[in-house]
Amino acid sequence: MSLPTLLTQHIVRRPQRIALLQHIAEQGSITRAAKSAGLSYKAAWDAIDELNNLAASPLVERSIGGKGGGGARLTPEGLRVLRLYQRLQALQAQVLEAAEEASDLDLLGRLMLRTSARNQLHGKVQAIAPQGCNDLISLSLAEGLILKAQITHDSTQRLELAAGTEVVALIKAGWLELHPIGAPATTGHNCLSGTIEQILQAEAGPWEVRVVLPNGQTLCALAEPRRLKDLGLRENQAVQVHFSPAQVLLGTPL
């Protein structure tokens, strides 16, 4: 099974996160691995979530709490990614030697996009249904989970989307609504079930809620503490995540 193009590009541009995988493999602890990689504990969690979401299957398996801030180990896919990265490093050295001048590398850097959206899920286009000026794009995520995005028909053409096209779905954390299992969703909205893995409290404003989907991908939502209390939502509890297809942005590799 080949590594998805989007993940390959990501690990080449973000070597610090591959270093994090290496440290996890060696130390079996998120806290110690984060320190060795020069990341904060929260940044390490974010990095792991992003890598898991971009991969066809999770690269890291975690357990929360315990001595050292939680254990972690690489899955067979994570170990395979590490081996692949060693080969990519050799290829990268060849590219650097082939660059005619420094400005060539600056140009490549400008062409590669980074985004502020907390949720970045890798998937493939399953179907495209016209809806007037818009298209409803059905995406197949890992292990058959379905996500729907609504974009303009012009955007569909500009991105050259077709069945089988690899994409990244971008969703801002503030657009996700948390509901108890069984709560009715607005007609046409996405409704994904998962488990609350962690709630990160903040001194002011909404709290960050990490929800693990059945396929191992993770969604990050923002919720006011009062709402979480009113709904009785807490860590290790099943939850539904609702959001409109119009709030899903799509990106493709250049």
Backbone as JSON, one array per atom type, in Angstrom:
{
  "sequence": "MSLPTLLTQHIVRRPQRIALLQHIAEQGSITRAAKSAGLSYKAAWDAIDELNNLAASPLVERSIGGKGGGGARLTPEGLRVLRLYQRLQALQAQVLEAAEEASDLDLLGRLMLRTSARNQLHGKVQAIAPQGCNDLISLSLAEGLILKAQITHDSTQRLELAAGTEVVALIKAGWLELHPIGAPATTGHNCLSGTIEQILQAEAGPWEVRVVLPNGQTLCALAEPRRLKDLGLRENQAVQVHFSPAQVLLGTPL",
  "N": [[0.85, -1.19, 0.0], [0.7, 2.1, -0.97], [2.03, 5.17, 0.37], [-0.15, 7.9, 1.04], [-0.15, 10.72, -1.16], [-0.49, 13.29, -0.03], [0.24, 12.96, 2.66], [2.89, 12.21, 2.3], [4.02, 14.58, 1.24], [3.65, 16.17, 3.47], [5.3, 15.08, 5.52], [7.79, 15.46, 4.43], [8.01, 18.23, 4.47], [7.78, 18.8, 7.16], [9.91, 17.92, 9.1], [10.32, 17.87, 11.89], [8.15, 16.67, 13.02], [8.36, 14.06, 12.15], [10.61, 13.43, 13.53], [9.48, 13.4, 16.04], [7.95, 11.06, 15.87], [10.03, 9.2, 15.75], [11.17, 9.53, 18.31], [9.03, 8.72, 19.89], [8.92, 6.04, 19.19], [11.29, 5.19, 20.33], [11.1, 5.88, 23.06], [8.53, 5.52, 24.07], [6.79, 7.29, 25.31], [4.72, 10.12, 25.33], [5.23, 12.56, 26.58], [8.06, 12.53, 27.11], [8.96, 12.13, 24.49], [8.04, 14.45, 23.23], [9.56, 16.43, 24.52], [12.15, 15.69, 23.69], [11.91, 16.16, 20.98], [11.65, 18.86, 20.91], [9.15, 20.03, 21.28], [6.09, 21.29, 22.73], [3.94, 19.6, 25.12], [1.23, 19.78, 24.33], [1.55, 20.58, 21.65], [2.72, 18.3, 20.67], [0.63, 16.43, 20.88], [-1.13, 17.63, 19.03], [0.39, 17.35, 16.7], [0.51, 14.56, 16.44], [-2.21, 13.96, 16.1], [-2.66, 15.25, 13.63], [-0.94, 13.86, 11.88], [-2.0, 11.25, 12.12], [-4.54, 11.72, 11.05], [-4.01, 12.32, 8.39], [-2.94, 10.02, 7.41], [-3.53, 6.74, 5.96], [-4.16, 4.87, 7.86], [-3.97, 4.97, 11.46], [-0.86, 6.24, 12.77], [0.18, 6.33, 15.29], [-0.49, 4.93, 18.44], [-2.15, 5.74, 21.43], [-2.23, 6.15, 25.03], [-3.95, 7.77, 27.56], [-2.84, 9.73, 30.35], [-1.35, 8.56, 33.44], [1.97, 7.69, 34.66], [4.39, 9.95, 33.57], [2.8, 11.2, 31.74], [1.3, 9.79, 29.84], [1.29, 6.93, 27.73], [2.66, 5.78, 24.58], [2.87, 4.28, 21.35], [4.29, 3.29, 18.2], [2.34, 2.28, 15.44], [2.31, -0.52, 13.12], [2.08, 0.78, 10.64], [3.08, 3.3, 11.3], [5.77, 2.68, 11.85], [6.52, 1.9, 9.31], [6.32, 4.33, 7.97], [8.44, 5.73, 9.12], [10.62, 4.29, 8.08], [10.25, 4.86, 5.39], [10.71, 7.6, 5.4], [13.45, 7.81, 5.78], [14.38, 7.0, 3.32], [13.29, 9.06, 1.78], [14.75, 11.23, 2.7], [17.22, 10.88, 1.5], [16.52, 11.27, -1.17], [15.68, 13.92, -1.0], [18.07, 15.23, -0.5], [19.26, 14.97, -2.98], [17.56, 16.58, -4.49], [18.1, 19.1, -3.4], [20.73, 19.44, -4.24], [20.28, 19.63, -6.93], [18.98, 22.04, -7.27], [19.13, 25.13, -8.9], [19.6, 27.67, -7.87], [19.3, 29.53, -4.77], [16.86, 30.86, -4.73], [15.13, 29.17, -6.03], [14.36, 27.27, -4.15], [13.02, 28.9, -2.35], [10.82, 29.63, -3.89], [9.51, 27.14, -4.18], [8.78, 26.76, -1.52], [6.88, 28.8, -1.14], [4.84, 27.87, -2.69], [3.72, 25.82, -1.29], [1.13, 25.18, 0.84], [0.18, 26.11, 4.14], [-2.24, 25.8, 6.75], [-4.64, 27.33, 8.99], [-6.69, 25.83, 9.93], [-7.85, 23.55, 12.32], [-8.67, 20.94, 11.97], [-7.8, 18.49, 9.77], [-8.47, 16.24, 7.47], [-7.64, 13.35, 5.73], [-8.87, 12.06, 2.67], [-10.75, 10.46, -0.01], [-12.36, 11.38, -3.03], [-15.59, 10.24, -3.44], [-18.07, 10.53, -4.7], [-19.76, 12.95, -6.78], [-22.27, 15.26, -6.64], [-24.3, 17.35, -8.45], [-25.69, 20.49, -7.38], [-27.37, 22.85, -8.26], [-25.62, 25.83, -8.47], [-23.68, 24.78, -6.93], [-21.74, 21.92, -5.81], [-22.2, 18.78, -4.26], [-19.92, 17.07, -2.52], [-19.01, 13.84, -1.88], [-16.97, 12.31, 0.39], [-14.73, 9.66, 1.0], [-13.43, 8.56, 3.91], [-10.82, 7.11, 5.97], [-11.34, 3.63, 6.53], [-13.91, 3.61, 5.52], [-15.61, 5.66, 6.49], [-17.87, 8.33, 5.85], [-17.83, 11.62, 4.6], [-19.27, 14.75, 3.89], [-18.97, 17.49, 1.67], [-19.7, 20.78, 0.63], [-19.17, 22.62, -2.16], [-18.53, 25.21, -4.63], [-19.43, 24.74, -8.09], [-17.52, 25.73, -9.81], [-15.25, 25.58, -8.18], [-14.99, 22.81, -7.96], [-14.24, 22.19, -10.57], [-11.88, 23.68, -10.8], [-10.22, 22.48, -8.92], [-10.04, 20.1, -10.12], [-11.56, 17.82, -9.48], [-12.57, 14.45, -9.18], [-14.0, 11.14, -9.1], [-12.12, 9.25, -6.86], [-10.07, 11.08, -6.53], [-7.54, 12.3, -4.4], [-7.91, 14.15, -1.45], [-7.72, 16.77, 1.06], [-9.78, 17.41, 3.73], [-10.73, 20.35, 5.28], [-11.6, 21.7, 8.36], [-12.7, 24.1, 10.57], [-12.2, 24.26, 14.09], [-14.11, 25.63, 15.59], [-16.42, 25.34, 14.13], [-17.57, 22.93, 14.62], [-20.14, 21.1, 16.22], [-20.99, 19.67, 19.29], [-22.85, 16.87, 20.42], [-25.02, 14.75, 22.41], [-25.09, 11.16, 21.98], [-27.44, 10.03, 19.66], [-28.82, 12.38, 19.35], [-30.81, 14.37, 17.2], [-29.7, 15.35, 13.99], [-29.34, 18.3, 11.95], [-31.04, 18.26, 8.87], [-29.24, 16.99, 6.17], [-26.77, 17.67, 7.22], [-23.43, 16.8, 8.27], [-22.85, 14.04, 10.41], [-20.99, 12.67, 12.68], [-19.94, 10.0, 14.69], [-18.14, 9.46, 17.72], [-15.6, 9.16, 20.28], [-14.98, 11.0, 23.21], [-11.79, 11.85, 23.75], [-10.08, 13.55, 25.11], [-10.36, 16.48, 27.12], [-9.36, 19.7, 27.05], [-8.9, 22.11, 29.28], [-9.44, 25.66, 29.48], [-8.46, 28.84, 30.78], [-10.07, 30.97, 30.15], [-12.83, 31.45, 27.91], [-13.83, 29.05, 25.31], [-13.43, 25.45, 25.76], [-11.1, 22.99, 24.6], [-11.93, 20.14, 22.82], [-11.14, 16.89, 22.14], [-12.01, 14.5, 19.83], [-12.11, 11.15, 19.09], [-12.52, 9.36, 16.17], [-14.14, 6.34, 14.89], [-12.36, 5.29, 13.01], [-9.88, 6.01, 13.84], [-9.0, 8.55, 13.19], [-8.91, 11.98, 14.29], [-10.96, 14.55, 15.6], [-11.01, 17.98, 16.42], [-12.8, 19.99, 18.53], [-14.4, 23.03, 19.69], [-15.86, 24.01, 22.7], [-18.09, 25.56, 24.98], [-17.59, 25.53, 28.5], [-19.91, 25.45, 30.07], [-21.83, 24.42, 28.33], [-20.86, 21.85, 27.88], [-21.18, 20.8, 30.43], [-23.98, 21.01, 30.77], [-24.82, 19.21, 28.82], [-23.77, 16.95, 29.79], [-21.34, 15.91, 28.93], [-18.23, 14.29, 28.88], [-14.82, 13.12, 29.35], [-13.91, 10.06, 27.68], [-16.45, 9.43, 26.9], [-19.08, 8.57, 24.64], [-19.94, 10.48, 21.74], [-21.57, 12.75, 19.47], [-20.67, 14.5, 16.51], [-21.63, 17.31, 14.84], [-21.89, 19.09, 11.75], [-22.1, 21.44, 9.05], [-22.06, 20.63, 5.53], [-21.26, 22.81, 4.03], [-19.36, 23.98, 5.56], [-17.06, 22.68, 5.21], [-13.94, 22.75, 3.86], [-11.99, 22.08, 0.94], [-8.89, 20.71, -0.13], [-6.25, 20.05, -2.46], [-3.29, 18.25, -3.51], [-0.58, 20.1, -4.97]],
  "CA": [[0.0, 0.0, 0.0], [1.53, 3.29, -1.07], [1.7, 6.25, 1.3], [-0.87, 8.96, 0.34], [0.67, 11.85, -1.6], [-0.59, 14.42, 0.9], [1.05, 12.66, 3.83], [4.29, 12.24, 1.87], [4.42, 15.99, 1.18], [3.65, 16.72, 4.83], [6.44, 14.64, 6.3], [8.99, 16.07, 3.86], [8.06, 19.64, 4.86], [7.73, 18.96, 8.61], [10.76, 16.87, 9.67], [10.24, 17.82, 13.35], [7.1, 15.73, 13.4], [8.9, 12.73, 11.97], [11.49, 13.23, 14.67], [8.61, 13.03, 17.15], [7.65, 9.64, 15.72], [11.23, 8.47, 16.11], [11.32, 9.56, 19.76], [7.98, 7.88, 20.46], [9.34, 4.65, 19.0], [12.41, 4.89, 21.22], [10.86, 6.15, 24.46], [7.23, 5.04, 24.49], [6.12, 8.3, 26.14], [4.46, 11.36, 24.61], [5.9, 13.65, 27.28], [9.5, 12.47, 26.85], [9.19, 12.3, 23.06], [7.84, 15.87, 22.92], [10.73, 17.16, 25.0], [13.29, 15.37, 22.83], [11.67, 16.74, 19.66], [11.55, 20.31, 21.02], [7.74, 20.42, 21.18], [5.32, 21.24, 23.97], [3.08, 18.42, 25.2], [0.05, 20.03, 23.5], [1.96, 20.57, 20.25], [2.94, 16.9, 20.31], [-0.7, 15.85, 20.64], [-1.63, 18.18, 17.77], [1.15, 16.74, 15.61], [0.08, 13.17, 16.3], [-3.55, 13.98, 15.51], [-2.59, 15.62, 12.22], [-0.34, 12.75, 11.15], [-2.98, 10.16, 12.07], [-5.65, 12.09, 10.18], [-3.56, 12.33, 7.0], [-2.54, 8.66, 7.01], [-4.63, 5.81, 5.66], [-4.48, 4.28, 9.15], [-3.19, 5.69, 12.47], [0.57, 5.98, 12.91], [0.5, 6.28, 16.71], [-1.53, 4.54, 19.39], [-1.86, 6.44, 22.68], [-3.03, 5.95, 26.24], [-3.91, 9.03, 28.3], [-2.59, 9.7, 31.78], [-0.31, 7.66, 33.93], [3.28, 8.27, 34.91], [5.04, 10.46, 32.37], [1.86, 11.92, 30.89], [0.63, 8.98, 28.84], [2.15, 6.11, 26.9], [2.4, 5.81, 23.15], [3.74, 3.43, 20.54], [4.01, 3.37, 16.77], [1.68, 1.16, 14.8], [3.11, -0.99, 11.97], [2.11, 1.82, 9.61], [3.99, 4.33, 11.76], [7.13, 2.19, 11.63], [6.77, 1.93, 7.86], [6.54, 5.73, 7.6], [9.81, 6.07, 9.52], [11.54, 3.71, 7.09], [10.09, 5.62, 4.15], [11.31, 8.93, 5.54], [14.89, 7.67, 5.59], [14.61, 6.99, 1.87], [12.97, 10.38, 1.26], [15.84, 12.14, 3.03], [18.25, 10.74, 0.47], [16.0, 11.92, -2.37], [15.66, 15.35, -0.75], [19.43, 15.72, -0.69], [19.49, 15.07, -4.42], [16.82, 17.75, -4.98], [18.83, 20.3, -2.99], [21.89, 19.55, -5.1], [19.84, 19.96, -8.28], [18.46, 23.4, -7.32], [20.08, 25.99, -9.59], [19.93, 28.79, -7.0], [18.51, 29.53, -3.54], [15.51, 31.35, -4.98], [14.3, 28.05, -6.46], [13.8, 26.66, -2.94], [12.05, 29.86, -1.81], [9.61, 29.52, -4.7], [8.82, 25.91, -3.8], [8.19, 26.98, -0.21], [5.68, 29.64, -1.26], [3.79, 27.12, -3.36], [3.18, 24.81, -0.38], [0.21, 25.87, 1.73], [-0.15, 25.69, 5.51], [-3.56, 26.34, 7.07], [-4.94, 27.47, 10.41], [-7.78, 24.92, 10.29], [-7.36, 22.53, 13.24], [-9.03, 19.61, 11.5], [-7.38, 18.18, 8.41], [-8.75, 14.82, 7.3], [-7.36, 12.83, 4.41], [-9.9, 11.21, 2.1], [-10.84, 10.38, -1.47], [-13.68, 11.7, -3.58], [-16.38, 9.06, -3.76], [-19.11, 10.91, -5.66], [-20.01, 14.39, -6.93], [-23.68, 15.47, -7.0], [-24.59, 18.77, -8.72], [-26.78, 21.13, -6.65], [-27.4, 24.21, -8.78], [-24.28, 26.38, -8.67], [-22.77, 24.07, -6.05], [-21.62, 20.46, -5.9], [-22.07, 18.08, -2.99], [-18.82, 16.12, -2.69], [-18.96, 12.77, -0.87], [-15.59, 11.86, 0.6], [-14.52, 8.43, 1.74], [-12.31, 8.63, 4.82], [-10.29, 5.79, 6.33], [-12.27, 2.61, 7.0], [-15.25, 3.77, 4.96], [-16.42, 6.77, 7.0], [-18.26, 9.25, 4.79], [-17.9, 13.04, 4.94], [-19.8, 15.51, 2.75], [-18.54, 18.89, 1.54], [-20.42, 21.54, -0.41], [-18.34, 23.66, -2.76], [-19.09, 25.67, -5.9], [-19.07, 23.93, -9.25], [-16.25, 26.26, -10.31], [-14.18, 25.03, -7.36], [-14.83, 21.41, -8.35], [-13.47, 22.16, -11.82], [-10.54, 24.24, -10.58], [-9.45, 21.46, -8.2], [-10.03, 18.91, -10.98], [-12.05, 16.72, -8.65], [-13.26, 13.33, -9.81], [-13.99, 9.98, -8.23], [-10.78, 8.73, -6.62], [-9.11, 12.15, -6.26], [-7.16, 12.46, -3.0], [-8.11, 15.52, -0.95], [-7.74, 17.0, 2.5], [-10.93, 18.2, 4.18], [-10.33, 21.3, 6.32], [-12.76, 22.13, 9.14], [-12.29, 24.85, 11.75], [-12.7, 23.66, 15.33], [-15.29, 26.35, 16.04], [-17.59, 24.99, 13.33], [-18.09, 21.62, 15.04], [-21.08, 21.1, 17.34], [-21.02, 18.4, 20.02], [-24.18, 16.47, 20.88], [-25.07, 13.38, 22.93], [-25.46, 10.13, 21.02], [-28.87, 9.95, 19.4], [-29.41, 13.7, 19.1], [-31.09, 14.52, 15.76], [-28.87, 16.33, 13.28], [-30.01, 19.06, 10.92], [-31.09, 17.53, 7.61], [-28.15, 17.27, 5.24], [-25.52, 17.94, 7.91], [-22.59, 15.68, 8.65], [-23.05, 13.57, 11.78], [-19.98, 11.64, 12.92], [-19.89, 9.53, 16.07], [-16.8, 9.17, 18.21], [-15.42, 9.13, 21.72], [-14.19, 12.12, 23.72], [-10.52, 11.34, 24.25], [-9.48, 14.5, 26.04], [-10.9, 17.83, 27.21], [-8.31, 20.6, 27.51], [-9.55, 23.27, 29.87], [-8.81, 26.96, 29.32], [-8.83, 29.78, 31.85], [-11.17, 31.8, 29.63], [-13.29, 31.04, 26.59], [-14.21, 27.64, 25.15], [-12.46, 24.4, 25.99], [-10.79, 22.18, 23.43], [-12.4, 18.76, 22.99], [-10.62, 15.99, 21.11], [-12.92, 13.37, 19.62], [-11.54, 10.12, 18.24], [-13.5, 8.67, 15.33], [-13.91, 4.88, 14.87], [-11.25, 4.93, 12.13], [-8.63, 6.47, 14.42], [-8.79, 9.97, 12.95], [-9.31, 12.81, 15.42], [-11.53, 15.87, 15.38], [-10.86, 18.92, 17.53], [-13.94, 20.91, 18.6], [-14.4, 23.99, 20.77], [-17.16, 24.02, 23.37], [-18.12, 26.29, 26.24], [-17.68, 24.62, 29.65], [-21.3, 25.35, 30.52], [-22.55, 23.52, 27.43], [-20.41, 20.5, 28.16], [-21.81, 20.39, 31.69], [-25.42, 20.84, 30.54], [-25.03, 18.01, 28.02], [-23.2, 15.81, 30.49], [-20.26, 15.35, 28.12], [-16.96, 14.2, 29.61], [-13.84, 12.25, 28.71], [-14.22, 8.63, 27.5], [-17.88, 9.27, 26.62], [-19.46, 8.64, 23.23], [-20.47, 11.79, 21.39], [-21.78, 13.02, 18.05], [-20.15, 15.78, 16.01], [-22.45, 17.79, 13.73], [-21.43, 20.28, 11.04], [-22.67, 21.58, 7.72], [-21.14, 20.4, 4.41], [-20.75, 24.1, 3.56], [-18.26, 24.38, 6.44], [-15.92, 21.82, 4.9], [-13.12, 23.23, 2.76], [-11.22, 21.0, 0.33], [-7.6, 21.03, -0.72], [-5.6, 18.96, -3.19], [-1.86, 18.49, -3.69], [-0.24, 20.85, -6.18]],
  "C": [[0.89, 1.24, 0.0], [1.07, 4.35, -0.08], [0.98, 7.35, 0.54], [0.04, 10.14, 0.03], [0.66, 12.98, -0.59], [0.22, 14.18, 2.15], [2.53, 12.71, 3.48], [4.8, 13.67, 1.83], [4.55, 16.56, 2.58], [4.9, 16.32, 5.59], [7.74, 15.18, 5.73], [9.14, 17.5, 4.35], [8.15, 19.82, 6.37], [8.58, 17.88, 9.29], [10.68, 16.77, 11.19], [9.2, 16.81, 13.8], [7.52, 14.28, 13.15], [9.87, 12.41, 13.08], [10.69, 12.82, 15.9], [8.25, 11.54, 17.07], [8.84, 8.78, 16.14], [11.4, 8.39, 17.63], [10.25, 8.72, 20.45], [8.36, 6.41, 20.35], [10.41, 4.26, 20.0], [12.02, 4.95, 22.7], [9.49, 5.7, 24.97], [6.45, 6.0, 25.37], [5.94, 9.57, 25.33], [5.22, 12.52, 25.26], [7.39, 13.68, 26.97], [9.82, 12.68, 25.38], [9.04, 13.77, 22.65], [9.05, 16.69, 23.33], [11.93, 16.93, 24.1], [13.16, 16.02, 21.45], [11.57, 18.26, 19.7], [10.15, 20.83, 20.87], [7.13, 20.46, 22.58], [4.46, 19.98, 23.95], [1.85, 18.58, 24.31], [0.4, 19.98, 22.02], [2.22, 19.14, 19.77], [1.63, 16.19, 20.03], [-1.25, 16.34, 19.29], [-0.94, 17.52, 16.58], [0.71, 15.3, 15.36], [-1.3, 13.1, 15.65], [-3.48, 14.26, 14.01], [-2.0, 14.49, 11.39], [-1.31, 11.58, 11.03], [-4.1, 10.45, 11.1], [-5.27, 12.06, 8.71], [-3.21, 10.94, 6.5], [-3.76, 7.8, 6.72], [-5.08, 5.07, 6.91], [-3.57, 4.94, 10.18], [-1.72, 5.26, 12.52], [0.97, 5.77, 14.36], [-0.71, 5.82, 17.5], [-1.16, 5.12, 20.74], [-2.73, 5.92, 23.82], [-2.84, 7.18, 27.11], [-3.61, 8.79, 29.76], [-1.49, 8.73, 32.15], [1.01, 8.39, 34.12], [3.93, 8.7, 33.61], [4.09, 11.1, 31.39], [1.23, 11.11, 29.78], [1.6, 8.21, 27.98], [1.77, 6.2, 25.45], [3.34, 4.83, 22.45], [3.34, 3.57, 19.08], [3.29, 2.1, 16.31], [2.6, 0.63, 13.69], [3.18, 0.04, 10.85], [3.05, 2.94, 10.0], [5.45, 3.93, 11.56], [7.49, 2.21, 10.16], [7.05, 3.34, 7.39], [7.96, 6.16, 7.96], [10.82, 5.53, 8.51], [11.47, 4.47, 5.78], [10.8, 6.96, 4.24], [12.83, 8.87, 5.36], [15.23, 7.66, 4.1], [14.34, 8.37, 1.26], [14.07, 11.39, 1.55], [16.94, 12.08, 1.99], [17.81, 11.43, -0.83], [16.0, 13.44, -2.21], [17.05, 15.96, -0.94], [19.76, 15.88, -2.16], [18.78, 16.29, -5.0], [17.57, 19.03, -4.64], [20.05, 20.51, -3.86], [21.51, 20.0, -6.5], [19.32, 21.38, -8.4], [19.51, 24.33, -7.91], [20.51, 27.16, -8.73], [18.98, 28.78, -5.8], [17.07, 29.97, -3.77], [14.57, 30.24, -5.45], [13.62, 27.41, -5.26], [12.78, 27.58, -2.29], [10.74, 29.77, -2.57], [8.82, 28.28, -4.33], [8.14, 26.07, -2.45], [6.92, 27.78, -0.27], [4.53, 28.88, -1.87], [3.14, 26.08, -2.47], [2.4, 25.49, 0.73], [0.16, 25.24, 3.11], [-1.44, 26.41, 5.9], [-3.76, 26.41, 8.56], [-6.04, 26.51, 10.86], [-7.24, 23.78, 11.14], [-7.6, 21.12, 12.7], [-8.67, 19.43, 10.03], [-7.47, 16.68, 8.22], [-8.46, 14.39, 5.87], [-8.49, 11.93, 3.94], [-9.83, 11.18, 0.59], [-12.25, 10.71, -1.9], [-14.38, 10.41, -3.97], [-17.42, 9.36, -4.83], [-19.26, 12.42, -5.66], [-21.44, 14.56, -7.43], [-23.93, 16.95, -7.23], [-25.79, 19.25, -7.91], [-26.83, 22.6, -7.07], [-26.01, 24.7, -9.1], [-23.23, 25.65, -7.84], [-22.71, 22.59, -6.4], [-21.53, 19.91, -4.49], [-21.06, 16.96, -3.2], [-18.87, 15.11, -1.55], [-17.53, 12.26, -0.8], [-15.58, 10.57, 1.4], [-13.26, 8.59, 2.59], [-11.8, 7.22, 5.11], [-11.4, 4.9, 6.88], [-13.72, 2.91, 6.63], [-16.12, 4.84, 5.57], [-16.67, 7.77, 5.87], [-18.39, 10.67, 5.34], [-18.39, 13.77, 3.71], [-19.34, 16.96, 2.83], [-19.34, 19.53, 0.42], [-19.52, 22.66, -0.89], [-18.97, 24.09, -4.07], [-18.63, 24.74, -7.02], [-17.74, 24.41, -9.85], [-15.07, 25.7, -9.51], [-13.92, 23.56, -7.69], [-13.97, 21.3, -9.61], [-12.04, 22.63, -11.61], [-9.64, 23.24, -9.87], [-9.34, 20.16, -8.99], [-10.46, 17.66, -10.21], [-12.79, 15.69, -9.5], [-13.21, 12.17, -8.83], [-12.56, 9.43, -8.11], [-9.74, 9.79, -6.33], [-8.82, 12.23, -4.76], [-7.29, 13.92, -2.6], [-7.87, 15.56, 0.55], [-8.95, 17.87, 2.81], [-10.5, 19.05, 5.37], [-11.58, 21.81, 7.03], [-12.26, 22.86, 10.37], [-12.95, 24.25, 12.99], [-13.99, 24.32, 15.8], [-16.55, 26.03, 15.26], [-18.24, 23.68, 13.77], [-18.99, 21.77, 16.27], [-21.11, 19.72, 17.98], [-22.41, 18.13, 20.56], [-24.11, 15.07, 21.48], [-25.44, 12.41, 21.81], [-26.98, 10.06, 20.89], [-29.54, 11.27, 19.15], [-29.63, 13.88, 17.6], [-30.21, 15.62, 15.16], [-29.72, 17.08, 12.27], [-29.94, 18.3, 9.6], [-29.96, 17.97, 6.68], [-26.81, 17.52, 5.9], [-24.72, 16.65, 8.14], [-22.85, 15.32, 10.11], [-22.1, 12.39, 12.0], [-19.97, 11.27, 14.41], [-18.46, 9.21, 16.46], [-16.79, 9.13, 19.72], [-14.55, 10.31, 22.16], [-12.92, 11.56, 24.36], [-9.92, 12.25, 25.31], [-10.21, 15.83, 25.97], [-9.82, 18.71, 27.81], [-8.97, 21.89, 27.99], [-8.73, 24.54, 29.63], [-9.28, 27.89, 30.43], [-10.0, 30.66, 31.43], [-11.56, 31.28, 28.25], [-13.6, 29.55, 26.52], [-13.06, 26.69, 25.45], [-12.26, 23.59, 24.71], [-11.16, 20.73, 23.72], [-11.9, 17.92, 21.83], [-11.51, 14.76, 21.03], [-12.27, 12.39, 18.65], [-12.65, 9.41, 17.48], [-13.19, 7.17, 15.3], [-12.73, 4.46, 14.0], [-9.9, 5.4, 12.64], [-8.3, 7.92, 14.13], [-9.4, 10.78, 14.1], [-9.87, 14.13, 14.97], [-11.31, 16.71, 16.63], [-12.01, 19.92, 17.47], [-13.73, 21.88, 19.77], [-15.79, 24.03, 21.38], [-17.05, 24.8, 24.67], [-18.28, 25.3, 27.4], [-19.12, 24.4, 30.11], [-22.09, 24.37, 29.66], [-22.14, 22.07, 27.67], [-21.07, 19.96, 29.42], [-23.29, 20.11, 31.49], [-25.72, 19.56, 29.78], [-24.48, 16.76, 28.69], [-22.07, 15.14, 29.73], [-18.95, 15.4, 28.9], [-16.04, 13.22, 28.87], [-14.28, 10.78, 28.74], [-15.7, 8.37, 27.26], [-18.12, 9.37, 25.12], [-20.16, 9.96, 22.95], [-20.7, 11.86, 19.89], [-21.23, 14.39, 17.71], [-20.97, 16.16, 14.77], [-21.81, 19.01, 13.08], [-21.96, 20.26, 9.61], [-21.64, 21.24, 6.64], [-20.54, 21.7, 3.88], [-19.58, 24.59, 4.4], [-17.04, 23.5, 6.26], [-15.19, 22.39, 3.68], [-12.27, 22.08, 2.23], [-9.92, 21.52, -0.25], [-7.03, 19.81, -1.41], [-4.11, 19.26, -3.32], [-1.61, 19.25, -4.98], [0.34, 19.93, -7.23]]
}
